[in-house]
Amino acid sequence: MIVIELPSEEATDRLGAVLAELLPPQAVIALSGTLGAGKTRFVQALAAAAGVPREDVVSPTFVLCQQYEGRQRIYHLDAYRIRDDDEWFELGVEEMFDTTAWVVIEWAERFAEWLPPKRVEIELSVTGPTSRRAEIRGPDELIRALRATYEGDAT
């Protein structure tokens, strides 16, 4: 695990850009954090770094799943309003997990038991009006690369 302090919205944008460079073409990113913790902003930064216009990335709260095409296909899901396991599987998540795409899930902790074991987990916490903390768990090689990038900024 690595903890990265994000003192500004620009720091959150940088984290999204850094991860976009490090993620393989097929990855599941499980986002958690309270309302207003910056989950959608993080997805906007990740998608922008993959060539998706930032303004195209909106919270999928009411549609449950957005799809974006850039240099990388991204499925952006929001599990907040999903009522049960049946509705979760009706979204076609198992098929998404098997495609060459990044599957980014906000409120992923609600369906953690159905996520692939090899995934990136990012928990965002509010630490101030525009500052956040990111606790990131994932494959060892990703964590090592993040440590190298954020040397001195992370714990």
N, CA, C and O atoms as a DFTB+ gen file, in Angstrom:
620 C
 N C O
     1  1       0.844      -1.185       0.000
     2  2       0.000       0.000       0.000
     3  2       0.884       1.241       0.000
     4  3       1.990       1.245       0.541
     5  1       0.363       2.289      -0.622
     6  2       1.027       3.585      -0.595
     7  2      -0.031       4.629      -0.246
     8  3      -1.177       4.541      -0.685
     9  1       0.369       5.610       0.544
    10  2      -0.497       6.735       0.889
    11  2       0.102       7.968       0.235
    12  3       1.274       8.283       0.438
    13  1      -0.706       8.662      -0.549
    14  2      -0.243       9.861      -1.246
    15  2      -1.112      11.029      -0.807
    16  3      -2.338      10.985      -0.908
    17  1      -0.455      12.073      -0.318
    18  2      -1.163      13.290       0.059
    19  2      -1.400      14.121      -1.205
    20  3      -0.492      14.329      -2.009
    21  1      -2.619      14.582      -1.356
    22  2      -3.013      15.372      -2.528
    23  2      -3.433      16.749      -2.022
    24  3      -4.603      16.944      -1.689
    25  1      -2.515      17.703      -1.955
    26  2      -2.810      18.995      -1.334
    27  2      -3.724      19.906      -2.154
    28  3      -4.178      20.938      -1.661
    29  1      -3.993      19.525      -3.403
    30  2      -4.811      20.379      -4.265
    31  2      -5.526      19.524      -5.309
    32  3      -5.225      18.342      -5.477
    33  1      -6.475      20.142      -6.005
    34  2      -7.151      19.438      -7.102
    35  2      -6.158      19.090      -8.201
    36  3      -6.295      18.056      -8.854
    37  1      -5.165      19.939      -8.411
    38  2      -4.140      19.661      -9.423
    39  2      -3.330      18.417      -9.057
    40  3      -2.896      17.675      -9.939
    41  1      -3.126      18.189      -7.764
    42  2      -2.412      16.989      -7.331
    43  2      -3.242      15.740      -7.621
    44  3      -2.690      14.698      -7.975
    45  1      -4.569      15.838      -7.474
    46  2      -5.447      14.728      -7.840
    47  2      -5.361      14.485      -9.345
    48  3      -5.318      13.339      -9.793
    49  1      -5.336      15.563     -10.119
    50  2      -5.191      15.432     -11.573
    51  2      -3.878      14.738     -11.923
    52  3      -3.840      13.889     -12.813
    53  1      -2.810      15.096     -11.230
    54  2      -1.504      14.471     -11.488
    55  2      -1.553      12.978     -11.184
    56  3      -1.019      12.175     -11.949
    57  1      -2.189      12.593     -10.071
    58  2      -2.294      11.179      -9.731
    59  2      -3.017      10.414     -10.835
    60  3      -2.593       9.323     -11.216
    61  1      -4.110      10.984     -11.350
    62  2      -4.818      10.338     -12.453
    63  2      -3.930      10.170     -13.671
    64  3      -3.950       9.122     -14.317
    65  1      -3.149      11.196     -13.989
    66  2      -2.249      11.135     -15.147
    67  2      -1.138      10.111     -14.932
    68  3      -0.788       9.368     -15.849
    69  1      -0.588      10.072     -13.726
    70  2       0.473       9.099     -13.422
    71  2      -0.066       7.679     -13.551
    72  3       0.570       6.824     -14.167
    73  1      -1.231       7.427     -12.975
    74  2      -1.797       6.077     -13.068
    75  2      -2.121       5.698     -14.505
    76  3      -1.973       4.536     -14.885
    77  1      -2.559       6.657     -15.307
    78  2      -2.866       6.370     -16.714
    79  2      -1.624       5.870     -17.449
    80  3      -1.740       5.083     -18.388
    81  1      -0.458       6.310     -17.040
    82  2       0.790       5.852     -17.648
    83  2       1.214       4.480     -17.126
    84  3       1.905       3.738     -17.823
    85  1       0.806       4.143     -15.913
    86  2       1.276       2.915     -15.277
    87  2       0.339       1.719     -15.440
    88  3       0.780       0.573     -15.369
    89  1      -0.946       1.980     -15.658
    90  2      -1.919       0.889     -15.722
    91  2      -1.750       0.065     -17.002
    92  3      -1.450       0.613     -18.062
    93  1      -1.942      -1.238     -16.898
    94  2      -1.957      -2.055     -18.111
    95  2      -3.252      -1.794     -18.886
    96  3      -4.159      -1.154     -18.353
    97  1      -3.359      -2.273     -20.131
    98  2      -4.562      -2.023     -20.935
    99  2      -5.841      -2.634     -20.351
   100  3      -6.945      -2.224     -20.710
   101  1      -5.695      -3.592     -19.468
   102  2      -6.855      -4.211     -18.827
   103  2      -6.665      -4.070     -17.318
   104  3      -5.749      -4.659     -16.745
   105  1      -7.539      -3.282     -16.675
   106  2      -7.401      -3.061     -15.235
   107  2      -8.750      -2.723     -14.629
   108  3      -9.612      -2.129     -15.277
   109  1      -8.915      -3.112     -13.375
   110  2     -10.088      -2.744     -12.591
   111  2      -9.606      -1.818     -11.486
   112  3      -8.693      -2.155     -10.731
   113  1     -10.228      -0.649     -11.399
   114  2      -9.881       0.336     -10.387
   115  2     -11.111       0.522      -9.497
   116  3     -12.150       1.004      -9.949
   117  1     -10.979       0.137      -8.238
   118  2     -12.059       0.218      -7.266
   119  2     -11.875       1.484      -6.436
   120  3     -10.932       1.588      -5.652
   121  1     -12.784       2.447      -6.612
   122  2     -12.700       3.714      -5.883
   123  2     -13.651       3.716      -4.707
   124  3     -14.793       3.268      -4.816
   125  1     -13.175       4.224      -3.581
   126  2     -14.049       4.400      -2.431
   127  2     -13.731       5.736      -1.783
   128  3     -12.673       6.323      -2.006
   129  1     -14.662       6.193      -0.986
   130  2     -14.523       7.471      -0.296
   131  2     -15.889       8.097      -0.130
   132  3     -16.839       7.730      -0.821
   133  1     -15.984       9.034       0.779
   134  2     -17.258       9.685       1.058
   135  2     -17.699      10.554      -0.116
   136  3     -16.930      10.793      -1.047
   137  1     -18.935      11.020      -0.061
   138  2     -19.404      12.003      -1.037
   139  2     -18.470      13.206      -0.989
   140  3     -18.129      13.691       0.089
   141  1     -18.059      13.683      -2.159
   142  2     -17.184      14.838      -2.225
   143  2     -15.710      14.546      -2.022
   144  3     -14.905      15.472      -1.919
   145  1     -15.344      13.279      -1.963
   146  2     -13.936      12.926      -1.745
   147  2     -13.089      13.081      -3.001
   148  3     -11.861      13.064      -2.920
   149  1     -13.721      13.232      -4.158
   150  2     -12.954      13.433      -5.387
   151  2     -12.896      12.247      -6.320
   152  3     -12.023      12.181      -7.185
   153  1     -13.815      11.304      -6.159
   154  2     -13.802      10.102      -7.012
   155  2     -14.000      10.462      -8.482
   156  3     -13.235      10.018      -9.338
   157  1     -15.013      11.258      -8.775
   158  2     -15.271      11.620     -10.180
   159  2     -14.150      12.490     -10.721
   160  3     -13.762      12.332     -11.878
   161  1     -13.623      13.398      -9.924
   162  2     -12.506      14.224     -10.390
   163  2     -11.312      13.347     -10.746
   164  3     -10.642      13.588     -11.749
   165  1     -11.043      12.329      -9.928
   166  2      -9.959      11.409     -10.235
   167  2     -10.212      10.720     -11.575
   168  3      -9.295      10.609     -12.389
   169  1     -11.439      10.255     -11.817
   170  2     -11.757       9.573     -13.078
   171  2     -11.595      10.550     -14.245
   172  3     -11.109      10.161     -15.307
   173  1     -11.991      11.801     -14.066
   174  2     -11.798      12.804     -15.118
   175  2     -10.319      12.941     -15.467
   176  3      -9.964      13.022     -16.643
   177  1      -9.460      12.966     -14.457
   178  2      -8.017      13.093     -14.693
   179  2      -7.456      11.855     -15.380
   180  3      -6.653      11.966     -16.307
   181  1      -7.873      10.687     -14.933
   182  2      -7.428       9.435     -15.546
   183  2      -7.851       9.384     -17.013
   184  3      -7.050       9.051     -17.886
   185  1      -9.105       9.714     -17.274
   186  2      -9.630       9.671     -18.639
   187  2      -8.967      10.725     -19.527
   188  3      -8.644      10.447     -20.682
   189  1      -8.764      11.924     -18.998
   190  2      -8.114      12.978     -19.785
   191  2      -6.714      12.538     -20.206
   192  3      -6.287      12.800     -21.330
   193  1      -6.009      11.875     -19.310
   194  2      -4.667      11.381     -19.645
   195  2      -4.720      10.277     -20.697
   196  3      -3.722      10.001     -21.362
   197  1      -5.884       9.647     -20.846
   198  2      -6.055       8.599     -21.865
   199  2      -6.683       9.156     -23.143
   200  3      -7.080       8.391     -24.022
   201  1      -6.774      10.470     -23.248
   202  2      -7.258      11.080     -24.476
   203  2      -8.755      11.326     -24.548
   204  3      -9.275      11.615     -25.626
   205  1      -9.454      11.222     -23.442
   206  2     -10.894      11.491     -23.402
   207  2     -11.083      12.941     -22.958
   208  3     -10.503      13.345     -21.950
   209  1     -11.870      13.727     -23.675
   210  2     -12.102      15.102     -23.218
   211  2     -12.667      15.111     -21.792
   212  3     -13.668      14.456     -21.499
   213  1     -12.012      15.856     -20.933
   214  2     -12.386      15.911     -19.514
   215  2     -13.868      16.219     -19.314
   216  3     -14.516      15.649     -18.436
   217  1     -14.391      17.117     -20.129
   218  2     -15.795      17.521     -19.967
   219  2     -16.776      16.414     -20.337
   220  3     -17.956      16.502     -19.996
   221  1     -16.315      15.377     -21.026
   222  2     -17.174      14.235     -21.351
   223  2     -17.368      13.294     -20.170
   224  3     -18.283      12.471     -20.164
   225  1     -16.503      13.420     -19.172
   226  2     -16.532      12.502     -18.031
   227  2     -17.413      13.094     -16.937
   228  3     -17.080      14.107     -16.321
   229  1     -18.543      12.435     -16.715
   230  2     -19.488      12.879     -15.692
   231  2     -19.797      11.706     -14.770
   232  3     -19.600      10.544     -15.127
   233  1     -20.278      12.029     -13.593
   234  2     -20.623      10.977     -12.646
   235  2     -21.724      10.108     -13.233
   236  3     -22.732      10.628     -13.712
   237  1     -21.546       8.800     -13.204
   238  2     -22.567       7.907     -13.753
   239  2     -23.648       7.529     -12.727
   240  3     -24.269       6.474     -12.849
   241  1     -23.872       8.373     -11.730
   242  2     -24.792       8.039     -10.646
   243  2     -26.158       7.596     -11.146
   244  3     -26.708       6.617     -10.642
   245  1     -26.712       8.291     -12.118
   246  2     -28.076       7.974     -12.539
   247  2     -28.142       7.014     -13.718
   248  3     -29.153       6.339     -13.909
   249  1     -27.072       6.945     -14.512
   250  2     -27.073       5.997     -15.629
   251  2     -26.316       4.721     -15.265
   252  3     -26.370       3.736     -16.001
   253  1     -25.624       4.735     -14.155
   254  2     -24.869       3.617     -13.581
   255  2     -23.578       3.288     -14.309
   256  3     -22.616       2.865     -13.668
   257  1     -23.517       3.466     -15.637
   258  2     -22.296       3.154     -16.372
   259  2     -22.135       4.100     -17.556
   260  3     -23.053       4.277     -18.357
   261  1     -20.965       4.699     -17.650
   262  2     -20.579       5.510     -18.805
   263  2     -19.436       4.772     -19.506
   264  3     -18.654       4.065     -18.870
   265  1     -19.355       4.947     -20.808
   266  2     -18.231       4.382     -21.551
   267  2     -17.536       5.504     -22.286
   268  3     -18.186       6.339     -22.915
   269  1     -16.217       5.527     -22.209
   270  2     -15.417       6.558     -22.861
   271  2     -14.393       5.884     -23.767
   272  3     -13.859       4.820     -23.455
   273  1     -14.139       6.534     -24.889
   274  2     -13.140       6.028     -25.834
   275  2     -12.071       7.094     -26.040
   276  3     -12.372       8.214     -26.451
   277  1     -10.847       6.747     -25.759
   278  2      -9.678       7.573     -26.037
   279  2      -8.626       6.621     -26.563
   280  3      -8.939       5.729     -27.351
   281  1      -7.387       6.791     -26.144
   282  2      -6.385       5.777     -26.506
   283  2      -6.634       4.501     -25.724
   284  3      -6.020       3.464     -25.973
   285  1      -7.556       4.605     -24.764
   286  2      -7.908       3.492     -23.900
   287  2      -9.420       3.509     -23.683
   288  3      -9.992       4.567     -23.420
   289  1     -10.065       2.365     -23.789
   290  2     -11.492       2.282     -23.466
   291  2     -11.636       2.289     -21.945
   292  3     -10.892       1.618     -21.230
   293  1     -12.614       3.067     -21.470
   294  2     -12.862       3.160     -20.033
   295  2     -14.340       2.952     -19.772
   296  3     -15.190       3.611     -20.371
   297  1     -14.637       2.025     -18.870
   298  2     -15.988       1.873     -18.342
   299  2     -15.986       2.528     -16.964
   300  3     -15.164       2.194     -16.110
   301  1     -16.899       3.451     -16.758
   302  2     -16.978       4.213     -15.508
   303  2     -18.323       3.879     -14.871
   304  3     -19.375       4.287     -15.362
   305  1     -18.274       3.133     -13.774
   306  2     -19.486       2.684     -13.098
   307  2     -19.633       3.367     -11.748
   308  3     -18.655       3.776     -11.123
   309  1     -20.877       3.477     -11.319
   310  2     -21.179       4.007      -9.996
   311  2     -22.081       3.003      -9.301
   312  3     -23.222       2.792      -9.712
   313  1     -21.570       2.389      -8.254
   314  2     -22.326       1.352      -7.542
   315  2     -23.218       1.918      -6.442
   316  3     -23.903       1.163      -5.752
   317  1     -23.217       3.231      -6.273
   318  2     -23.958       3.843      -5.168
   319  2     -25.447       3.509      -5.193
   320  3     -26.031       3.212      -4.152
   321  1     -26.059       3.555      -6.360
   322  2     -27.509       3.340      -6.465
   323  2     -27.900       1.923      -6.899
   324  3     -29.079       1.640      -7.111
   325  1     -26.929       1.054      -7.028
   326  2     -27.248      -0.326      -7.398
   327  2     -27.833      -1.026      -6.176
   328  3     -27.230      -1.040      -5.103
   329  1     -28.998      -1.597      -6.355
   330  2     -29.756      -2.137      -5.216
   331  2     -29.270      -3.488      -4.720
   332  3     -29.262      -3.734      -3.514
   333  1     -28.863      -4.371      -5.631
   334  2     -28.542      -5.732      -5.190
   335  2     -27.625      -6.407      -6.204
   336  3     -27.279      -5.826      -7.232
   337  1     -27.240      -7.636      -5.898
   338  2     -26.322      -8.384      -6.765
   339  2     -26.888      -8.579      -8.165
   340  3     -26.153      -8.498      -9.149
   341  1     -28.193      -8.836      -8.261
   342  2     -28.797      -9.037      -9.585
   343  2     -28.609      -7.807     -10.461
   344  3     -28.233      -7.922     -11.627
   345  1     -28.868      -6.634      -9.904
   346  2     -28.709      -5.397     -10.682
   347  2     -27.237      -5.176     -11.039
   348  3     -26.926      -4.687     -12.125
   349  1     -26.344      -5.533     -10.132
   350  2     -24.905      -5.426     -10.393
   351  2     -24.525      -6.256     -11.617
   352  3     -23.849      -5.759     -12.518
   353  1     -24.954      -7.513     -11.654
   354  2     -24.592      -8.389     -12.765
   355  2     -25.318      -8.022     -14.051
   356  3     -24.799      -8.276     -15.138
   357  1     -26.511      -7.428     -13.955
   358  2     -27.238      -6.978     -15.149
   359  2     -26.472      -5.899     -15.906
   360  3     -26.692      -5.711     -17.103
   361  1     -25.586      -5.195     -15.231
   362  2     -24.760      -4.181     -15.899
   363  2     -23.768      -4.804     -16.875
   364  3     -23.237      -4.112     -17.743
   365  1     -23.515      -6.099     -16.740
   366  2     -22.540      -6.761     -17.603
   367  2     -21.116      -6.615     -17.108
   368  3     -20.175      -6.629     -17.901
   369  1     -20.952      -6.474     -15.797
   370  2     -19.614      -6.243     -15.265
   371  2     -18.651      -7.384     -15.558
   372  3     -17.469      -7.140     -15.801
   373  1     -19.122      -8.603     -15.542
   374  2     -18.212      -9.721     -15.811
   375  2     -17.619      -9.612     -17.212
   376  3     -16.438      -9.898     -17.410
   377  1     -18.433      -9.199     -18.188
   378  2     -17.936      -9.009     -19.555
   379  2     -16.954      -7.839     -19.602
   380  3     -15.940      -7.909     -20.295
   381  1     -17.253      -6.760     -18.863
   382  2     -16.340      -5.609     -18.823
   383  2     -14.980      -6.020     -18.268
   384  3     -13.942      -5.609     -18.787
   385  1     -14.989      -6.836     -17.209
   386  2     -13.736      -7.262     -16.591
   387  2     -12.881      -8.073     -17.555
   388  3     -11.659      -8.108     -17.410
   389  1     -13.501      -8.726     -18.539
   390  2     -12.776      -9.563     -19.491
   391  2     -12.337      -8.822     -20.745
   392  3     -11.706      -9.424     -21.614
   393  1     -12.649      -7.539     -20.866
   394  2     -12.264      -6.790     -22.062
   395  2     -10.977      -6.020     -21.817
   396  3     -10.542      -5.835     -20.680
   397  1     -10.385      -5.580     -22.908
   398  2      -9.222      -4.709     -22.808
   399  2      -9.746      -3.308     -22.559
   400  3      -9.990      -2.533     -23.484
   401  1      -9.909      -3.013     -21.292
   402  2     -10.450      -1.717     -20.876
   403  2     -10.082      -1.479     -19.425
   404  3      -9.728      -2.404     -18.694
   405  1     -10.171      -0.224     -19.025
   406  2     -10.103       0.105     -17.613
   407  2     -11.534       0.161     -17.116
   408  3     -12.364       0.872     -17.683
   409  1     -11.823      -0.571     -16.078
   410  2     -13.139      -0.554     -15.455
   411  2     -12.962       0.174     -14.129
   412  3     -12.352      -0.349     -13.197
   413  1     -13.504       1.384     -14.058
   414  2     -13.363       2.228     -12.877
   415  2     -14.713       2.262     -12.170
   416  3     -15.723       2.645     -12.760
   417  1     -14.719       1.859     -10.901
   418  2     -15.979       1.706     -10.169
   419  2     -15.973       2.601      -8.940
   420  3     -15.186       2.402      -8.015
   421  1     -16.865       3.593      -8.942
   422  2     -17.063       4.411      -7.755
   423  2     -17.960       3.654      -6.778
   424  3     -18.882       2.953      -7.195
   425  1     -17.696       3.794      -5.502
   426  2     -18.419       3.074      -4.442
   427  2     -18.233       1.562      -4.594
   428  3     -19.148       0.786      -4.318
   429  1     -17.066       1.161      -5.026
   430  2     -16.783      -0.249      -5.311
   431  2     -16.904      -1.145      -4.086
   432  3     -17.157      -2.342      -4.216
   433  1     -16.725      -0.576      -2.900
   434  2     -16.786      -1.390      -1.683
   435  2     -18.154      -2.053      -1.500
   436  3     -18.270      -3.036      -0.769
   437  1     -19.174      -1.529      -2.148
   438  2     -20.516      -2.113      -2.032
   439  2     -20.600      -3.504      -2.668
   440  3     -21.451      -4.312      -2.296
   441  1     -19.711      -3.778      -3.631
   442  2     -19.724      -5.073      -4.324
   443  2     -18.326      -5.685      -4.378
   444  3     -17.968      -6.355      -5.346
   445  1     -17.546      -5.447      -3.329
   446  2     -16.151      -5.897      -3.300
   447  2     -16.013      -7.400      -3.515
   448  3     -15.044      -7.855      -4.122
   449  1     -16.978      -8.170      -3.020
   450  2     -16.868      -9.633      -3.157
   451  2     -16.976     -10.091      -4.602
   452  3     -16.613     -11.227      -4.907
   453  1     -17.462      -9.245      -5.500
   454  2     -17.621      -9.623      -6.909
   455  2     -16.534      -9.034      -7.800
   456  3     -16.554      -9.238      -9.014
   457  1     -15.592      -8.313      -7.217
   458  2     -14.513      -7.721      -8.006
   459  2     -13.392      -8.733      -8.206
   460  3     -13.176      -9.605      -7.364
   461  1     -12.679      -8.615      -9.326
   462  2     -11.548      -9.521      -9.541
   463  2     -10.498      -9.317      -8.447
   464  3     -10.316      -8.198      -7.968
   465  1      -9.807     -10.385      -8.051
   466  2      -8.791     -10.237      -6.997
   467  2      -7.632      -9.332      -7.424
   468  3      -7.056      -8.626      -6.597
   469  1      -7.294      -9.355      -8.707
   470  2      -6.221      -8.483      -9.187
   471  2      -6.859      -7.160      -9.613
   472  3      -7.410      -7.029     -10.707
   473  1      -6.764      -6.189      -8.710
   474  2      -7.367      -4.887      -8.962
   475  2      -6.563      -3.816      -8.237
   476  3      -5.710      -4.115      -7.402
   477  1      -6.849      -2.582      -8.569
   478  2      -6.266      -1.439      -7.890
   479  2      -7.367      -0.842      -7.023
   480  3      -8.454      -0.540      -7.515
   481  1      -7.091      -0.674      -5.750
   482  2      -8.062      -0.063      -4.835
   483  2      -7.539       1.300      -4.428
   484  3      -6.399       1.437      -3.985
   485  1      -8.390       2.311      -4.584
   486  2      -8.019       3.673      -4.201
   487  2      -9.095       4.204      -3.272
   488  3     -10.258       4.339      -3.652
   489  1      -8.684       4.501      -2.045
   490  2      -9.605       5.109      -1.087
   491  2      -9.219       6.569      -0.938
   492  3      -8.107       6.894      -0.522
   493  1     -10.153       7.445      -1.284
   494  2      -9.915       8.885      -1.188
   495  2     -10.564       9.426       0.080
   496  3     -11.711       9.104       0.391
   497  1      -9.820      10.247       0.804
   498  2     -10.315      10.865       2.029
   499  2     -10.175      12.379       1.915
   500  3      -9.199      12.881       1.356
   501  1     -11.142      13.090       2.441
   502  2     -11.094      14.551       2.486
   503  2     -10.209      14.955       3.661
   504  3     -10.421      14.507       4.788
   505  1      -9.216      15.802       3.394
   506  2      -8.343      16.297       4.459
   507  2      -8.403      17.816       4.586
   508  3      -7.803      18.383       5.499
   509  1      -9.113      18.475       3.686
   510  2      -9.259      19.929       3.714
   511  2     -10.188      20.358       2.595
   512  3     -10.709      19.509       1.872
   513  1     -10.409      21.659       2.434
   514  2     -11.345      22.141       1.404
   515  2     -11.034      21.630      -0.005
   516  3     -11.950      21.302      -0.759
   517  1      -9.756      21.560      -0.361
   518  2      -9.391      21.028      -1.687
   519  2      -8.332      19.941      -1.587
   520  3      -7.853      19.455      -2.612
   521  1      -7.960      19.555      -0.386
   522  2      -6.926      18.526      -0.231
   523  2      -7.550      17.168       0.070
   524  3      -8.609      17.065       0.689
   525  1      -6.851      16.127      -0.392
   526  2      -7.320      14.758      -0.232
   527  2      -6.133      13.859       0.120
   528  3      -4.974      14.257       0.002
   529  1      -6.447      12.663       0.544
   530  2      -5.439      11.623       0.769
   531  2      -5.875      10.407      -0.029
   532  3      -7.046      10.028       0.000
   533  1      -4.950       9.801      -0.733
   534  2      -5.238       8.585      -1.499
   535  2      -4.460       7.429      -0.894
   536  3      -3.232       7.467      -0.815
   537  1      -5.186       6.395      -0.464
   538  2      -4.573       5.149      -0.027
   539  2      -4.758       4.162      -1.166
   540  3      -5.885       3.835      -1.536
   541  1      -3.659       3.691      -1.716
   542  2      -3.708       2.865      -2.925
   543  2      -3.126       1.489      -2.631
   544  3      -2.024       1.353      -2.100
   545  1      -3.903       0.478      -2.992
   546  2      -3.469      -0.914      -2.893
   547  2      -3.558      -1.498      -4.294
   548  3      -4.453      -1.162      -5.069
   549  1      -2.623      -2.369      -4.600
   550  2      -2.649      -2.994      -5.914
   551  2      -1.446      -3.883      -6.100
   552  3      -0.731      -4.194      -5.148
   553  1      -1.227      -4.290      -7.339
   554  2      -0.078      -5.150      -7.635
   555  2       1.231      -4.491      -7.190
   556  3       1.397      -3.276      -7.289
   557  1       2.135      -5.304      -6.707
   558  2       3.408      -4.801      -6.186
   559  2       4.137      -3.903      -7.183
   560  3       4.695      -2.875      -6.800
   561  1       4.133      -4.287      -8.456
   562  2       4.869      -3.486      -9.447
   563  2       4.270      -2.088      -9.598
   564  3       4.998      -1.126      -9.840
   565  1       2.965      -1.971      -9.460
   566  2       2.312      -0.657      -9.531
   567  2       2.692       0.173      -8.308
   568  3       3.026       1.351      -8.440
   569  1       2.644      -0.419      -7.142
   570  2       2.979       0.304      -5.921
   571  2       4.441       0.755      -5.953
   572  3       4.748       1.873      -5.538
   573  1       5.341      -0.097      -6.437
   574  2       6.755       0.299      -6.568
   575  2       6.909       1.487      -7.518
   576  3       7.657       2.423      -7.233
   577  1       6.200       1.446      -8.643
   578  2       6.287       2.548      -9.609
   579  2       5.726       3.844      -9.014
   580  3       6.276       4.921      -9.244
   581  1       4.649       3.743      -8.261
   582  2       4.097       4.935      -7.600
   583  2       5.075       5.473      -6.560
   584  3       5.265       6.684      -6.454
   585  1       5.690       4.582      -5.798
   586  2       6.686       5.024      -4.803
   587  2       7.827       5.774      -5.486
   588  3       8.287       6.802      -4.989
   589  1       8.279       5.258      -6.623
   590  2       9.375       5.907      -7.340
   591  2       8.945       7.293      -7.851
   592  3       9.724       8.245      -7.823
   593  1       7.711       7.385      -8.311
   594  2       7.208       8.660      -8.839
   595  2       6.976       9.679      -7.731
   596  3       7.279      10.861      -7.890
   597  1       6.442       9.217      -6.620
   598  2       6.074      10.109      -5.519
   599  2       7.079      10.085      -4.386
   600  3       6.748      10.450      -3.258
   601  1       8.286       9.667      -4.664
   602  2       9.331       9.609      -3.624
   603  2       9.396      10.934      -2.882
   604  3       9.567      11.990      -3.491
   605  1       9.259      10.871      -1.577
   606  2       9.273      12.090      -0.765
   607  2       7.896      12.663      -0.504
   608  3       7.716      13.430       0.441
   609  1       6.902      12.296      -1.340
   610  2       5.536      12.797      -1.178
   611  2       4.601      11.748      -0.584
   612  3       3.453      12.049      -0.257
   613  1       5.086      10.529      -0.446
   614  2       4.210       9.427      -0.063
   615  2       4.741       8.723       1.174
   616  3       5.898       8.873       1.568
   617  1       3.830       7.937       1.774
   618  2       4.234       7.123       2.927
   619  2       3.901       5.674       2.638
   620  3       4.154       4.805       3.472
